[in-house]
Amino acid sequence: MPDHIHLLLQGNGTYSIIDLIREFKSKSTIQSREFGLSGKIYQTSFYDHFLRKDEDIEKHTRYILENPVRKGIVKSMAEYSFSGSEVFDFKR
């Protein structure tokens, strides 16, 4: 998405979600500077949602992958080159 990112992550007990997001923002900001971008690229806070055991992970994954379609950026999720899943192989 041009103005936000969705991540579906599984923890391993090494990092807290706060530490993980802080590290992601830091490294991607440094890299963006190497590409000539300047200014603030992230908001200070973020929204998180932890999936419960009774929640459907496939439903949430599909929601994330179909977001560019709902926003009218592409006609199918296969057309959006900035998304994917290392776990689920949805028929696109």
Secondary structure as the mmCIF struct_conf table of DSSP 4:
data_model
#
loop_
_struct_conf.conf_type_id
_struct_conf.id
_struct_conf.beg_label_comp_id
_struct_conf.beg_label_asym_id
_struct_conf.beg_label_seq_id
_struct_conf.end_label_comp_id
_struct_conf.end_label_asym_id
_struct_conf.end_label_seq_id
BEND BEND1 ASP A 3 ASP A 3
BEND BEND2 GLY A 13 TYR A 15
HELX_RH_AL_P HELX_RH_AL_P1 ILE A 17 GLU A 34
TURN_TY1_P TURN_TY1_P1 PHE A 35 GLY A 36
BEND BEND3 GLY A 39 GLY A 39
BEND BEND4 TYR A 42 TYR A 42
BEND BEND5 THR A 44 THR A 44
HELX_LH_PP_P HELX_LH_PP_P1 PHE A 50 ARG A 52
TURN_TY1_P TURN_TY1_P2 LYS A 53 ASP A 54
BEND BEND6 GLU A 55 GLU A 55
HELX_RH_AL_P HELX_RH_AL_P2 ILE A 57 ARG A 70
TURN_TY1_P TURN_TY1_P3 LYS A 71 GLY A 72
BEND BEND7 ILE A 73 ILE A 73
BEND BEND8 LYS A 75 SER A 76
HELX_RH_3T_P HELX_RH_3T_P1 MET A 77 GLU A 79
TURN_TY1_P TURN_TY1_P4 SER A 81 PHE A 82
BEND BEND9 GLU A 86 VAL A 87
#
